[in-house]
Amino acid sequence: MAEPMLLIQGIVYGDQNGNAIMDSNETGLANWTINLEQPPGNVISRATTNTDGRYGFYSLVPGEYAVVENLEMGWNLTTPSDGKYAVNLTSNTTMLNFGNKMMPAPTRNITSPANTTFLANGSMLVNTTSPK
């Protein structure tokens, strides 16, 4: 008798409030890479999320797998806490979701010369003196 063919599915989403739960106002993230590893550390397949943030691995045989997100630059992982799921695949497994919160943009601390005036529109007026 042939082994059953199973699947692993989930969503990569933008966790705007960082609560590690996909809330109704949070959406999937497109074009993120998820690795399927067996054993952990040995990538056997890759999936790219679709426009809804969904990914899937299909036609899998029962066994031990790790599902690992490739974290994109500028994001922090909110769930799962270690960035991967360990799966003992004996039946179809869904809802292996990865939550990610965008990191705030770094603030630029600009030190201006003492003779500089900032205007209301954000531009700056530099007062210079001519050499004598």
N, CA, C and O atoms as a Tinker XYZ file with bonds, in Angstrom:
   528  protein
     1  N      0.842000   -1.178000    0.000000    73     2
     2  CA     0.000000    0.000000    0.000000    64     1     3
     3  C      0.896000    1.254000    0.000000    63     2     4     5
     4  O      1.885000    1.310000    0.731000    81     3
     5  N      0.553000    2.237000   -0.807000    73     3     6
     6  CA     1.336000    3.474000   -0.931000    64     5     7
     7  C      1.119000    4.360000    0.292000    63     6     8     9
     8  O      0.046000    4.373000    0.896000    81     7
     9  N      2.180000    5.105000    0.641000    73     7    10
    10  CA     2.069000    6.039000    1.760000    64     9    11
    11  C      1.156000    7.189000    1.366000    63    10    12    13
    12  O      1.112000    7.563000    0.194000    81    11
    13  N      0.429000    7.755000    2.320000    73    11    14
    14  CA    -0.429000    8.902000    1.998000    64    13    15
    15  C      0.424000   10.116000    1.627000    63    14    16    17
    16  O      1.530000   10.298000    2.135000    81    15
    17  N     -0.111000   10.927000    0.745000    73    15    18
    18  CA     0.558000   12.171000    0.366000    64    17    19
    19  C     -0.091000   13.286000    1.172000    63    18    20    21
    20  O     -1.308000   13.468000    1.140000    81    19
    21  N      0.740000   14.027000    1.894000    73    19    22
    22  CA     0.239000   15.021000    2.834000    64    21    23
    23  C      0.701000   16.420000    2.453000    63    22    24    25
    24  O      1.506000   16.591000    1.538000    81    23
    25  N      0.184000   17.421000    3.163000    73    23    26
    26  CA     0.557000   18.806000    2.876000    64    25    27
    27  C      0.803000   19.584000    4.156000    63    26    28    29
    28  O      0.323000   19.232000    5.234000    81    27
    29  N      1.574000   20.663000    3.995000    73    27    30
    30  CA     1.817000   21.655000    5.042000    64    29    31
    31  C      1.496000   23.012000    4.428000    63    30    32    33
    32  O      1.977000   23.338000    3.342000    81    31
    33  N      0.675000   23.806000    5.130000    73    31    34
    34  CA     0.280000   25.121000    4.620000    64    33    35
    35  C      0.282000   26.152000    5.735000    63    34    36    37
    36  O      0.204000   25.812000    6.916000    81    35
    37  N      0.373000   27.412000    5.346000    73    35    38
    38  CA     0.273000   28.503000    6.304000    64    37    39
    39  C      0.255000   29.846000    5.611000    63    38    40    41
    40  O      0.158000   29.942000    4.387000    81    39
    41  N      0.349000   30.875000    6.425000    73    39    42
    42  CA     0.317000   32.255000    5.935000    64    41    43
    43  C      1.456000   33.037000    6.600000    63    42    44    45
    44  O      1.738000   32.862000    7.785000    81    43
    45  N      2.091000   33.887000    5.825000    73    43    46
    46  CA     3.041000   34.865000    6.357000    64    45    47
    47  C      2.287000   36.193000    6.340000    63    46    48    49
    48  O      1.817000   36.634000    5.291000    81    47
    49  N      2.178000   36.821000    7.502000    73    47    50
    50  CA     1.364000   38.035000    7.588000    64    49    51
    51  C      2.081000   39.159000    8.320000    63    50    52    53
    52  O      3.011000   38.937000    9.097000    81    51
    53  N      1.620000   40.366000    8.048000    73    51    54
    54  CA     2.133000   41.550000    8.722000    64    53    55
    55  C      1.408000   41.731000   10.040000    63    54    56    57
    56  O      0.226000   42.071000   10.061000    81    55
    57  N      2.109000   41.505000   11.136000    73    55    58
    58  CA     1.544000   41.594000   12.484000    64    57    59
    59  C      1.689000   43.035000   12.976000    63    58    60    61
    60  O      2.614000   43.363000   13.718000    81    59
    61  N      0.759000   43.883000   12.547000    73    59    62
    62  CA     0.870000   45.321000   12.786000    64    61    63
    63  C      0.981000   45.687000   14.263000    63    62    64    65
    64  O      1.735000   46.592000   14.621000    81    63
    65  N      0.234000   44.990000   15.124000    73    63    66
    66  CA     0.254000   45.339000   16.551000    64    65    67
    67  C      1.218000   44.470000   17.361000    63    66    68    69
    68  O      1.375000   44.671000   18.565000    81    67
    69  N      1.863000   43.506000   16.699000    73    67    70
    70  CA     2.881000   42.702000   17.360000    64    69    71
    71  C      2.366000   41.730000   18.403000    63    70    72    73
    72  O      3.119000   41.326000   19.289000    81    71
    73  N      1.078000   41.338000   18.318000    73    71    74
    74  CA     0.508000   40.450000   19.328000    64    73    75
    75  C      0.611000   38.960000   18.983000    63    74    76    77
    76  O      0.072000   38.123000   19.707000    81    75
    77  N      1.295000   38.620000   17.887000    73    75    78
    78  CA     1.520000   37.231000   17.462000    64    77    79
    79  C      0.238000   36.498000   17.084000    63    78    80    81
    80  O      0.195000   35.268000   17.098000    81    79
    81  N     -0.808000   37.254000   16.745000    73    79    82
    82  CA    -2.080000   36.689000   16.281000    64    81    83
    83  C     -2.462000   37.432000   15.010000    63    82    84    85
    84  O     -2.343000   38.655000   14.940000    81    83
    85  N     -2.928000   36.683000   13.992000    73    83    86
    86  CA    -3.358000   37.339000   12.764000    64    85    87
    87  C     -4.758000   37.897000   12.964000    63    86    88    89
    88  O     -5.747000   37.166000   12.888000    81    87
    89  N     -4.832000   39.197000   13.219000    73    87    90
    90  CA    -6.101000   39.874000   13.438000    64    89    91
    91  C     -6.785000   40.155000   12.104000    63    90    92    93
    92  O     -6.159000   40.084000   11.047000    81    91
    93  N     -8.078000   40.476000   12.166000    73    91    94
    94  CA    -8.872000   40.649000   10.941000    64    93    95
    95  C     -8.369000   41.781000   10.056000    63    94    96    97
    96  O     -8.595000   41.750000    8.846000    81    95
    97  N     -7.695000   42.776000   10.621000    73    95    98
    98  CA    -7.194000   43.896000    9.818000    64    97    99
    99  C     -5.775000   43.669000    9.299000    63    98   100   101
   100  O     -5.227000   44.537000    8.621000    81    99
   101  N     -5.173000   42.523000    9.603000    73    99   102
   102  CA    -3.806000   42.235000    9.179000    64   101   103
   103  C     -3.825000   41.350000    7.938000    63   102   104   105
   104  O     -4.638000   40.432000    7.830000    81   103
   105  N     -2.929000   41.633000    7.011000    73   103   106
   106  CA    -2.940000   40.954000    5.723000    64   105   107
   107  C     -1.662000   40.151000    5.500000    63   106   108   109
   108  O     -0.648000   40.347000    6.171000    81   107
   109  N     -1.748000   39.247000    4.539000    73   107   110
   110  CA    -0.608000   38.425000    4.179000    64   109   111
   111  C      0.469000   39.224000    3.470000    63   110   112   113
   112  O      0.212000   40.278000    2.889000    81   111
   113  N      1.692000   38.690000    3.536000    73   111   114
   114  CA     2.845000   39.325000    2.897000    64   113   115
   115  C      3.271000   38.498000    1.691000    63   114   116   117
   116  O      3.578000   37.314000    1.831000    81   115
   117  N      3.291000   39.102000    0.521000    73   115   118
   118  CA     3.645000   38.417000   -0.721000    64   117   119
   119  C      5.151000   38.311000   -0.892000    63   118   120   121
   120  O      5.909000   39.146000   -0.399000    81   119
   121  N      5.565000   37.280000   -1.594000    73   119   122
   122  CA     6.953000   37.076000   -2.026000    64   121   123
   123  C      7.943000   36.832000   -0.890000    63   122   124   125
   124  O      9.111000   37.203000   -0.998000    81   123
   125  N      7.491000   36.221000    0.181000    73   123   126
   126  CA     8.387000   35.799000    1.259000    64   125   127
   127  C      8.734000   34.333000    1.024000    63   126   128   129
   128  O      7.924000   33.588000    0.472000    81   127
   129  N      9.914000   33.915000    1.432000    73   127   130
   130  CA    10.375000   32.542000    1.220000    64   129   131
   131  C     10.257000   31.738000    2.510000    63   130   132   133
   132  O     10.662000   32.179000    3.586000    81   131
   133  N      9.689000   30.545000    2.363000    73   131   134
   134  CA     9.578000   29.583000    3.461000    64   133   135
   135  C     10.330000   28.333000    3.021000    63   134   136   137
   136  O     10.146000   27.849000    1.905000    81   135
   137  N     11.175000   27.818000    3.903000    73   135   138
   138  CA    11.947000   26.607000    3.614000    64   137   139
   139  C     11.331000   25.410000    4.321000    63   138   140   141
   140  O     10.863000   25.503000    5.455000    81   139
   141  N     11.346000   24.279000    3.616000    73   139   142
   142  CA    10.994000   22.998000    4.216000    64   141   143
   143  C     12.298000   22.243000    4.386000    63   142   144   145
   144  O     13.042000   22.038000    3.427000    81   143
   145  N     12.569000   21.832000    5.622000    73   143   146
   146  CA    13.849000   21.195000    5.928000    64   145   147
   147  C     13.627000   19.788000    6.477000    63   146   148   149
   148  O     12.670000   19.517000    7.202000    81   147
   149  N     14.554000   18.902000    6.100000    73   147   150
   150  CA    14.526000   17.528000    6.617000    64   149   151
   151  C     15.901000   16.919000    6.428000    63   150   152   153
   152  O     16.294000   16.686000    5.285000    81   151
   153  N     16.640000   16.655000    7.464000    73   151   154
   154  CA    16.404000   17.073000    8.853000    64   153   155
   155  C     16.566000   18.579000    8.976000    63   154   156   157
   156  O     16.949000   19.243000    8.012000    81   155
   157  N     16.274000   19.134000   10.172000    73   155   158
   158  CA    16.427000   20.590000   10.341000    64   157   159
   159  C     17.805000   21.054000    9.884000    63   158   160   161
   160  O     18.825000   20.458000   10.231000    81   159
   161  N     17.815000   22.135000    9.093000    73   159   162
   162  CA    19.059000   22.669000    8.561000    64   161   163
   163  C     19.341000   22.245000    7.133000    63   162   164   165
   164  O     20.173000   22.859000    6.465000    81   163
   165  N     18.668000   21.207000    6.646000    73   163   166
   166  CA    18.855000   20.711000    5.282000    64   165   167
   167  C     17.606000   21.043000    4.465000    63   166   168   169
   168  O     16.591000   20.354000    4.573000    81   167
   169  N     17.679000   22.099000    3.645000    73   167   170
   170  CA    16.521000   22.547000    2.866000    64   169   171
   171  C     16.229000   21.544000    1.753000    63   170   172   173
   172  O     17.087000   21.253000    0.920000    81   171
   173  N     14.992000   21.016000    1.752000    73   171   174
   174  CA    14.591000   20.083000    0.686000    64   173   175
   175  C     13.615000   20.722000   -0.291000    63   174   176   177
   176  O     13.415000   20.213000   -1.393000    81   175
   177  N     12.998000   21.850000    0.113000    73   175   178
   178  CA    12.063000   22.540000   -0.766000    64   177   179
   179  C     11.885000   23.971000   -0.278000    63   178   180   181
   180  O     12.065000   24.268000    0.903000    81   179
   181  N     11.527000   24.855000   -1.215000    73   179   182
   182  CA    11.234000   26.256000   -0.891000    64   181   183
   183  C      9.881000   26.618000   -1.477000    63   182   184   185
   184  O      9.493000   26.141000   -2.543000    81   183
   185  N      9.177000   27.470000   -0.755000    73   183   186
   186  CA     7.907000   28.004000   -1.249000    64   185   187
   187  C      7.956000   29.512000   -1.123000    63   186   188   189
   188  O      8.535000   30.049000   -0.179000    81   187
   189  N      7.342000   30.196000   -2.082000    73   187   190
   190  CA     7.223000   31.651000   -2.045000    64   189   191
   191  C      5.762000   31.991000   -1.821000    63   190   192   193
   192  O      4.879000   31.430000   -2.469000    81   191
   193  N      5.508000   32.918000   -0.895000    73   191   194
   194  CA     4.123000   33.260000   -0.594000    64   193   195
   195  C      3.460000   33.965000   -1.774000    63   194   196   197
   196  O      4.101000   34.705000   -2.520000    81   195
   197  N      2.162000   33.716000   -1.922000    73   195   198
   198  CA     1.405000   34.364000   -2.993000    64   197   199
   199  C      0.956000   35.755000   -2.530000    63   198   200   201
   200  O      1.394000   36.226000   -1.480000    81   199
   201  N      0.100000   36.403000   -3.290000    73   199   202
   202  CA    -0.322000   37.768000   -2.969000    64   201   203
   203  C     -1.071000   37.846000   -1.644000    63   202   204   205
   204  O     -1.120000   38.917000   -1.038000    81   203
   205  N     -1.654000   36.748000   -1.177000    73   203   206
   206  CA    -2.359000   36.707000    0.110000    64   205   207
   207  C     -1.453000   36.262000    1.248000    63   206   208   209
   208  O     -1.909000   36.130000    2.385000    81   207
   209  N     -0.168000   36.027000    0.956000    73   207   210
   210  CA     0.769000   35.574000    1.981000    64   209   211
   211  C      0.737000   34.073000    2.225000    63   210   212   213
   212  O      1.392000   33.580000    3.143000    81   211
   213  N     -0.021000   33.339000    1.409000    73   211   214
   214  CA    -0.149000   31.887000    1.611000    64   213   215
   215  C      1.016000   31.130000    0.973000    63   214   216   217
   216  O      1.531000   31.506000   -0.080000    81   215
   217  N      1.413000   30.050000    1.649000    73   215   218
   218  CA     2.445000   29.156000    1.120000    64   217   219
   219  C      1.997000   27.716000    1.362000    63   218   220   221
   220  O      1.110000   27.463000    2.178000    81   219
   221  N      2.611000   26.783000    0.654000    73   219   222
   222  CA     2.282000   25.383000    0.871000    64   221   223
   223  C      3.339000   24.450000    0.309000    63   222   224   225
   224  O      4.038000   24.760000   -0.656000    81   223
   225  N      3.426000   23.302000    0.949000    73   223   226
   226  CA     4.263000   22.193000    0.482000    64   225   227
   227  C      3.323000   21.008000    0.309000    63   226   228   229
   228  O      2.544000   20.689000    1.208000    81   227
   229  N      3.399000   20.354000   -0.851000    73   227   230
   230  CA     2.419000   19.336000   -1.208000    64   229   231
   231  C      3.097000   18.012000   -1.547000    63   230   232   233
   232  O      4.303000   17.957000   -1.786000    81   231
   233  N      2.302000   16.957000   -1.562000    73   231   234
   234  CA     2.769000   15.618000   -1.921000    64   233   235
   235  C      3.916000   15.156000   -1.017000    63   234   236   237
   236  O      4.907000   14.599000   -1.489000    81   235
   237  N      3.766000   15.394000    0.278000    73   235   238
   238  CA     4.777000   15.006000    1.255000    64   237   239
   239  C      4.446000   13.650000    1.865000    63   238   240   241
   240  O      3.279000   13.300000    2.037000    81   239
   241  N      5.477000   12.903000    2.186000    73   239   242
   242  CA     5.286000   11.632000    2.892000    64   241   243
   243  C      5.362000   11.920000    4.391000    63   242   244   245
   244  O      5.982000   12.902000    4.798000    81   243
   245  N      4.741000   11.079000    5.212000    73   243   246
   246  CA     4.829000   11.274000    6.653000    64   245   247
   247  C      6.295000   11.321000    7.099000    63   246   248   249
   248  O      7.157000   10.667000    6.512000    81   247
   249  N      6.559000   12.103000    8.143000    73   247   250
   250  CA     7.908000   12.199000    8.672000    64   249   251
   251  C      8.114000   13.469000    9.458000    63   250   252   253
   252  O      7.182000   14.243000    9.677000    81   251
   253  N      9.351000   13.676000    9.880000    73   251   254
   254  CA     9.747000   14.852000   10.661000    64   253   255
   255  C     10.247000   15.940000    9.714000    63   254   256   257
   256  O     11.120000   15.698000    8.880000    81   255
   257  N      9.687000   17.134000    9.851000    73   255   258
   258  CA    10.068000   18.270000    9.021000    64   257   259
   259  C     10.247000   19.510000    9.898000    63   258   260   261
   260  O      9.727000   19.580000   11.012000    81   259
   261  N     10.983000   20.475000    9.381000    73   259   262
   262  CA    11.041000   21.811000    9.973000    64   261   263
   263  C     10.582000   22.789000    8.902000    63   262   264   265
   264  O     11.003000   22.703000    7.749000    81   263
   265  N      9.712000   23.721000    9.291000    73   263   266
   266  CA     9.219000   24.758000    8.392000    64   265   267
   267  C      9.808000   26.071000    8.916000    63   266   268   269
   268  O      9.541000   26.477000   10.047000    81   267
   269  N     10.616000   26.729000    8.071000    73   267   270
   270  CA    11.422000   27.857000    8.517000    64   269   271
   271  C     11.210000   29.056000    7.600000    63   270   272   273
   272  O     11.255000   28.936000    6.376000    81   271
   273  N     10.980000   30.212000    8.213000    73   271   274
   274  CA    10.827000   31.450000    7.450000    64   273   275
   275  C     12.183000   32.103000    7.214000    63   274   276   277
   276  O     13.044000   32.106000    8.095000    81   275
   277  N     12.365000   32.658000    6.011000    73   275   278
   278  CA    13.521000   33.524000    5.733000    64   277   279
   279  C     13.065000   34.940000    6.065000    63   278   280   281
   280  O     12.317000   35.550000    5.301000    81   279
   281  N     13.507000   35.454000    7.185000    73   279   282
   282  CA    13.084000   36.779000    7.641000    64   281   283
   283  C     13.638000   37.857000    6.722000    63   282   284   285
   284  O     14.837000   37.896000    6.442000    81   283
   285  N     12.763000   38.722000    6.262000    73   283   286
   286  CA    13.155000   39.817000    5.374000    64   285   287
   287  C     13.769000   40.965000    6.180000    63   286   288   289
   288  O     13.421000   41.178000    7.342000    81   287
   289  N     14.678000   41.693000    5.550000    73   287   290
   290  CA    15.316000   42.831000    6.193000    64   289   291
   291  C     14.265000   43.886000    6.539000    63   290   292   293
   292  O     13.362000   44.160000    5.748000    81   291
   293  N     14.394000   44.468000    7.718000    73   291   294
   294  CA    13.463000   45.515000    8.140000    64   293   295
   295  C     12.262000   44.996000    8.901000    63   294   296   297
   296  O     11.353000   45.763000    9.219000    81   295
   297  N     12.241000   43.697000    9.201000    73   295   298
   298  CA    11.112000   43.081000    9.890000    64   297   299
   299  C     11.600000   42.338000   11.132000    63   298   300   301
   300  O     12.737000   41.871000   11.188000    81   299
   301  N     10.711000   42.238000   12.130000    73   299   302
   302  CA    10.933000   41.412000   13.315000    64   301   303
   303  C      9.887000   40.314000   13.336000    63   302   304   305
   304  O      8.717000   40.560000   13.043000    81   303
   305  N     10.302000   39.112000   13.678000    73   303   306
   306  CA     9.392000   37.978000   13.788000    64   305   307
   307  C      8.612000   38.067000   15.094000    63   306   308   309
   308  O      9.195000   38.322000   16.148000    81   307
   309  N      7.285000   37.856000   15.035000    73   307   310
   310  CA     6.471000   37.829000   16.255000    64   309   311
   311  C      6.014000   36.423000   16.597000    63   310   312   313
   312  O      5.800000   36.112000   17.769000    81   311
   313  N      5.859000   35.566000   15.592000    73   311   314
   314  CA     5.469000   34.183000   15.847000    64   313   315
   315  C      5.853000   33.312000   14.665000    63   314   316   317
   316  O      5.712000   33.761000   13.527000    81   315
   317  N      6.328000   32.098000   14.869000    73   315   318
   318  CA     6.708000   31.487000   16.141000    64   317   319
   319  C      7.978000   32.154000   16.671000    63   318   320   321
   320  O      8.755000   32.727000   15.907000    81   319
   321  N      8.175000   32.074000   17.967000    73   319   322
   322  CA     9.244000   32.841000   18.606000    64   321   323
   323  C     10.637000   32.490000   18.094000    63   322   324   325
   324  O     11.518000   33.350000   18.076000    81   323
   325  N     10.850000   31.243000   17.679000    73   323   326
   326  CA    12.185000   30.860000   17.181000    64   325   327
   327  C     12.262000   30.813000   15.655000    63   326   328   329
   328  O     13.276000   30.384000   15.104000    81   327
   329  N     11.200000   31.249000   14.963000    73   327   330
   330  CA    11.224000   31.360000   13.511000    64   329   331
   331  C     11.005000   30.069000   12.746000    63   330   332   333
   332  O     11.180000   30.039000   11.528000    81   331
   333  N     10.623000   28.996000   13.441000    73   331   334
   334  CA    10.401000   27.727000   12.736000    64   333   335
   335  C      9.384000   26.870000   13.469000    63   334   336   337
   336  O      9.123000   27.044000   14.660000    81   335
   337  N      8.827000   25.948000   12.722000    73   335   338
   338  CA     7.919000   24.950000   13.277000    64   337   339
   339  C      8.539000   23.575000   13.092000    63   338   340   341
   340  O      9.008000   23.243000   12.004000    81   339
   341  N      8.543000   22.784000   14.142000    73   339   342
   342  CA     8.930000   21.373000   14.046000    64   341   343
   343  C      7.636000   20.596000   13.836000    63   342   344   345
   344  O      6.702000   20.714000   14.629000    81   343
   345  N      7.581000   19.800000   12.764000    73   343   346
   346  CA     6.351000   19.112000   12.403000    64   345   347
   347  C      6.606000   17.612000   12.310000    63   346   348   349
   348  O      7.493000   17.166000   11.582000    81   347
   349  N      5.816000   16.837000   13.059000    73   347   350
   350  CA     5.779000   15.389000   12.887000    64   349   351
   351  C      4.564000   15.133000   12.005000    63   350   352   353
   352  O      3.441000   15.012000   12.495000    81   351
   353  N      4.801000   15.051000   10.706000    73   351   354
   354  CA     3.722000   15.019000    9.723000    64   353   355
   355  C      3.093000   13.632000    9.644000    63   354   356   357
   356  O      3.685000   12.695000    9.108000    81   355
   357  N      1.877000   13.519000   10.192000    73   355   358
   358  CA     1.110000   12.275000   10.105000    64   357   359
   359  C     -0.236000   12.512000    9.433000    63   358   360   361
   360  O     -0.908000   11.570000    9.014000    81   359
   361  N     -0.625000   13.789000    9.335000    73   359   362
   362  CA    -1.849000   14.184000    8.627000    64   361   363
   363  C     -1.606000   15.588000    8.080000    63   362   364   365
   364  O     -0.616000   16.231000    8.427000    81   363
   365  N     -2.505000   16.058000    7.230000    73   363   366
   366  CA    -2.352000   17.398000    6.665000    64   365   367
   367  C     -2.223000   18.421000    7.794000    63   366   368   369
   368  O     -2.970000   18.383000    8.772000    81   367
   369  N     -1.279000   19.321000    7.643000    73   367   370
   370  CA    -1.009000   20.315000    8.676000    64   369   371
   371  C     -1.154000   21.698000    8.078000    63   370   372   373
   372  O     -0.478000   22.049000    7.111000    81   371
   373  N     -2.051000   22.483000    8.669000    73   371   374
   374  CA    -2.305000   23.839000    8.181000    64   373   375
   375  C     -2.156000   24.828000    9.335000    63   374   376   377
   376  O     -1.944000   24.435000   10.482000    81   375
   377  N     -2.266000   26.079000    9.024000    73   375   378
   378  CA    -2.195000   27.154000   10.006000    64   377   379
   379  C     -0.812000   27.297000   10.644000    63   378   380   381
   380  O     -0.698000   27.721000   11.794000    81   379
   381  N      0.240000   26.942000    9.896000    73   379   382
   382  CA     1.597000   27.210000   10.367000    64   381   383
   383  C      1.938000   28.627000    9.909000    63   382   384   385
   384  O      2.607000   28.832000    8.897000    81   383
   385  N      1.461000   29.587000   10.682000    73   383   386
   386  CA     1.550000   30.987000   10.292000    64   385   387
   387  C      2.783000   31.657000   10.894000    63   386   388   389
   388  O      3.203000   31.352000   12.011000    81   387
   389  N      3.342000   32.574000   10.119000    73   387   390
   390  CA     4.492000   33.364000   10.548000    64   389   391
   391  C      4.064000   34.822000   10.627000    63   390   392   393
   392  O      3.678000   35.413000    9.618000    81   391
   393  N      4.130000   35.406000   11.821000    73   391   394
   394  CA     3.792000   36.811000   12.008000    64   393   395
   395  C      5.056000   37.657000   11.998000    63   394   396   397
   396  O      6.070000   37.287000   12.588000    81   395
   397  N      4.984000   38.788000   11.325000    73   395   398
   398  CA     6.134000   39.680000   11.192000    64   397   399
   399  C      5.692000   41.119000   11.364000    63   398   400   401
   400  O      4.697000   41.550000   10.781000    81   399
   401  N      6.437000   41.856000   12.166000    73   399   402
   402  CA     6.142000   43.270000   12.402000    64   401   403
   403  C      7.255000   44.107000   11.796000    63   402   404   405
   404  O      8.438000   43.861000   12.033000    81   403
   405  N      6.854000   45.107000   11.004000    73   403   406
   406  CA     7.837000   45.984000   10.383000    64   405   407
   407  C      8.523000   46.805000   11.465000    63   406   408   409
   408  O      7.871000   47.379000   12.337000    81   407
   409  N      9.838000   46.849000   11.394000    73   407   410
   410  CA    10.595000   47.651000   12.348000    64   409   411
   411  C     10.401000   49.118000   12.017000    63   410   412   413
   412  O     10.270000   49.485000   10.849000    81   411
   413  N     10.382000   49.959000   13.043000    73   411   414
   414  CA    10.251000   51.394000   12.748000    64   413   415
   415  C     11.473000   51.894000   11.990000    63   414   416   417
   416  O     12.589000   51.411000   12.184000    81   415
   417  N     11.238000   52.853000   11.141000    73   415   418
   418  CA    12.351000   53.435000   10.380000    64   417   419
   419  C     13.292000   54.117000   11.361000    63   418   420   421
   420  O     12.848000   54.779000   12.299000    81   419
   421  N     14.578000   53.955000   11.146000    73   419   422
   422  CA    15.509000   54.625000   12.059000    64   421   423
   423  C     15.368000   56.139000   11.950000    63   422   424   425
   424  O     15.168000   56.691000   10.868000    81   423
   425  N     15.475000   56.776000   13.079000    73   423   426
   426  CA    15.407000   58.233000   13.062000    64   425   427
   427  C     16.798000   58.779000   12.820000    63   426   428   429
   428  O     17.791000   58.255000   13.325000    81   427
   429  N     16.846000   59.823000   12.053000    73   427   430
   430  CA    18.135000   60.436000   11.752000    64   429   431
   431  C     18.320000   61.613000   12.680000    63   430   432   433
   432  O     17.483000   62.513000   12.750000    81   431
   433  N     19.397000   61.591000   13.371000    73   431   434
   434  CA    19.727000   62.687000   14.268000    64   433   435
   435  C     20.708000   63.586000   13.533000    63   434   436   437
   436  O     21.895000   63.283000   13.420000    81   435
   437  N     20.192000   64.680000   13.044000    73   435   438
   438  CA    21.019000   65.585000   12.254000    64   437   439
   439  C     21.450000   66.741000   13.144000    63   438   440   441
   440  O     20.623000   67.424000   13.749000    81   439
   441  N     22.706000   66.938000   13.208000    73   439   442
   442  CA    23.234000   68.084000   13.939000    64   441   443
   443  C     23.552000   69.165000   12.926000    63   442   444   445
   444  O     24.322000   68.961000   11.988000    81   443
   445  N     22.954000   70.291000   13.134000    73   443   446
   446  CA    23.172000   71.361000   12.167000    64   445   447
   447  C     24.148000   72.379000   12.736000    63   446   448   449
   448  O     24.269000   72.522000   13.953000    81   447
   449  N     24.830000   73.071000   11.869000    73   447   450
   450  CA    25.730000   74.127000   12.326000    64   449   451
   451  C     24.954000   75.203000   13.068000    63   450   452   453
   452  O     23.754000   75.370000   12.852000    81   451
   453  N     25.628000   75.924000   13.933000    73   451   454
   454  CA    24.984000   76.956000   14.748000    64   453   455
   455  C     24.359000   78.055000   13.903000    63   454   456   457
   456  O     23.408000   78.697000   14.348000    81   455
   457  N     24.862000   78.286000   12.709000    73   455   458
   458  CA    24.343000   79.367000   11.881000    64   457   459
   459  C     23.283000   78.883000   10.892000    63   458   460   461
   460  O     23.087000   79.510000    9.851000    81   459
   461  N     22.590000   77.769000   11.199000    73   459   462
   462  CA    21.576000   77.208000   10.308000    64   461   463
   463  C     20.194000   77.449000   10.898000    63   462   464   465
   464  O     19.989000   77.295000   12.102000    81   463
   465  N     19.254000   77.826000   10.047000    73   463   466
   466  CA    17.866000   78.010000   10.461000    64   465   467
   467  C     17.002000   77.056000    9.656000    63   466   468   469
   468  O     17.106000   77.010000    8.430000    81   467
   469  N     16.131000   76.274000   10.347000    73   467   470
   470  CA    15.213000   75.382000    9.654000    64   469   471
   471  C     13.909000   76.122000    9.408000    63   470   472   473
   472  O     13.375000   76.769000   10.309000    81   471
   473  N     13.399000   76.026000    8.189000    73   471   474
   474  CA    12.154000   76.678000    7.823000    64   473   475
   475  C     10.983000   75.744000    8.093000    63   474   476   477
   476  O     11.181000   74.542000    8.270000    81   475
   477  N      9.778000   76.275000    8.126000    73   475   478
   478  CA     8.587000   75.489000    8.433000    64   477   479
   479  C      8.364000   74.360000    7.439000    63   478   480   481
   480  O      7.771000   73.346000    7.806000    81   479
   481  N      8.811000   74.493000    6.201000    73   479   482
   482  CA     8.588000   73.453000    5.196000    64   481   483
   483  C      9.638000   72.348000    5.258000    63   482   484   485
   484  O      9.654000   71.467000    4.398000    81   483
   485  N     10.506000   72.381000    6.250000    73   483   486
   486  CA    11.499000   71.327000    6.399000    64   485   487
   487  C     12.813000   71.616000    5.705000    63   486   488   489
   488  O     13.789000   70.890000    5.897000    81   487
   489  N     12.852000   72.662000    4.906000    73   487   490
   490  CA    14.120000   72.997000    4.263000    64   489   491
   491  C     14.948000   73.826000    5.238000    63   490   492   493
   492  O     14.442000   74.297000    6.256000    81   491
   493  N     16.205000   73.994000    4.918000    73   491   494
   494  CA    17.008000   74.784000    5.836000    64   493   495
   495  C     17.645000   75.952000    5.120000    63   494   496   497
   496  O     18.012000   75.888000    3.946000    81   495
   497  N     17.755000   76.988000    5.862000    73   495   498
   498  CA    18.378000   78.213000    5.377000    64   497   499
   499  C     19.715000   78.311000    6.098000    63   498   500   501
   500  O     19.757000   78.364000    7.327000    81   499
   501  N     20.778000   78.334000    5.359000    73   499   502
   502  CA    22.101000   78.403000    5.967000    64   501   503
   503  C     22.595000   79.830000    5.868000    63   502   504   505
   504  O     22.721000   80.387000    4.778000    81   503
   505  N     22.867000   80.406000    7.005000    73   503   506
   506  CA    23.397000   81.774000    7.044000    64   505   507
   507  C     24.908000   81.681000    6.917000    63   506   508   509
   508  O     25.585000   81.116000    7.776000    81   507
   509  N     25.400000   82.217000    5.882000    73   507   510
   510  CA    26.857000   82.204000    5.702000    64   509   511
   511  C     27.343000   83.627000    5.653000    63   510   512   513
   512  O     26.636000   84.544000    5.236000    81   511
   513  N     28.534000   83.778000    6.078000    73   511   514
   514  CA    29.127000   85.112000    5.995000    64   513   515
   515  C     30.217000   85.094000    4.951000    63   514   516   517
   516  O     30.962000   84.123000    4.821000    81   515
   517  N     30.299000   86.159000    4.222000    73   515   518
   518  CA    31.308000   86.254000    3.169000    64   517   519
   519  C     32.655000   86.562000    3.805000    63   518   520   521
   520  O     32.735000   87.296000    4.790000    81   519
   521  N     33.714000   85.992000    3.232000    73   519   522
   522  CA    35.038000   86.343000    3.736000    64   521   523
   523  C     35.297000   87.813000    3.504000    63   522   524   525
   524  O     34.844000   88.359000    2.498000    81   523
   525  N     36.008000   88.471000    4.397000    73   523   526
   526  CA    36.294000   89.912000    4.281000    64   525   527
   527  C     37.641000   90.164000    3.712000    63   526   528
   528  O     38.036000   91.318000    3.549000    81   527
